[in-house]
Amino acid sequence: MKMMTNRKYAMRAGVVALCFAALSSLPMLAQGGGGRGGMTPEARVAAIDKAVTLTDDQKTKITALLTADAEKITALRTAQDPDMRAKIMAIRTDENNQIKAMLTDDQKPKFDAYLASLPQRGGGGGAPPPQQ
């Protein structure tokens, strides 16, 4: 009887380990591509577009910027860089400054409002609004 109980626990532990291994091998599924709030670069552009009404040219340029930055952030996470948080915050701050430079004077206050509306993750881990 005791052997059956041990087999049940061993089987359950094996299933849990298998599930954990399968989930941890997925490429940043929970992060949605490593973007802000788990959003893909395309989803982030759509959110920015909703807030500031981007032109097609702005959408293309911002998507390219966010995609490149998502790759940099994924590389930091993969390398398990000890300064990862600070480096990601620097990437996000630079990213926001570059996006703001692509916007018209009418769009810039709307972008600032959009950034202010974002939830601050991880105890203030979000990037601060860019300087004007």
N, C-alpha and C positions, 0 to 999 in steps of 0.2 A: 504494500500500500504506500509506504514511504517513497519507494522508487517511482511510482506513478506521479506523486506530488512533485518530486524533484524534476521529472521530465516535463511536467506542465510549466514549472517556473523556468526551466532552461529554454523551453520552446518560446515562452513569452519574452524572455530576455533576448533571444535570437531575433524575434520579430521586431522588437523595439530597436535593436542594433541595426537591423537591415533597413528599417524605415529611416532611421537617423542617417545612415550612410547614403541612402538614396536622396534624401532631402539636402544634405550638405554638399552633394555633388552638383546640384542644380546651380547654374550661374546667376547668382544674385536674384533669385526669383522674388524673394521677399522685398528686395530693394527696387524692383521694377527697372533694372538697368543702372542702378546707382544714382539716380537723379534725386532732386530735392523732394522730400516727402514720398519717395518711392515712385516718382513719376519719370517716364521716359522723356528724352529730349523733345520728341514730338508733342507729348502731352503738356510739357512745360511751355512750349511755344504756343500751343492752343490756349493755355491759361493766360499767358501774357497778352496774346492777341485779344482775348475776351476783355481784358482790363484796359488795353491801350489802343486797340484797333491797328494792327500792323499792316504794312504793305506787303505784297508778295516778295519783294526783294528783301525786306527786313526779316520776314519769316525764314527765307533761305539762309541768310547770313547768321541769324540767331540759332537756327537748328544746327548749322555746321559748328558754331562755337560750343553749344551745349553738348553736342556729340563728342567733340574732341575733349572737353572737360570731363565728361562721364568716363571716357577711356582712361584719362589721367587718374581719376578717383578710383576706378576699378583696379588700376595698377598699384596704387597706394595700399588699398585694402588687401590685395593679393600678397603683396610683399610684407604685410603686417608691420608697416613702418611705425616706429614708436612715436613719431611726431605727426601721425596721420591726421588727427583732429585739427591741429594748427594749420597744416598744409591744405586740408580741405577747405577750411575757413578762408584761407588766403586765395585759393582758387575761386571760391564763390564770390568773394569781394571783388576780385579782378574781373570775374565774369559779369557781375552786375555793372561795374564801371564800363566795360566794353559794350554791353547791351545799351546802357544809357547813352553812350556816345553815338550809337546808331539811330537814336530816336530824335524826333523833332522836338522843338521847345514845348509844343502843346502836349506831347506824349509823356514827357519827362515827369511832370507831377503825378500823372496817372500811374506811371511805373513805380514811383516812390510810394504811392498809396497801396499799390499791389504788394510791394515788398513788405510794407508795414502790416498788411493783412495776413501774411503768412504766419503759421504757428511757429514759435521758437522751439525747436526740438532739442532734447538732451540738455536741459538746463541752460538755455541760451545759446545752443550750438549753431543756430542759424547765422547767416552772414548779416552784418549790419548793412543798412542802406548805404549806397555809394555816396561819396562826397560830390558836391556840385562844382 
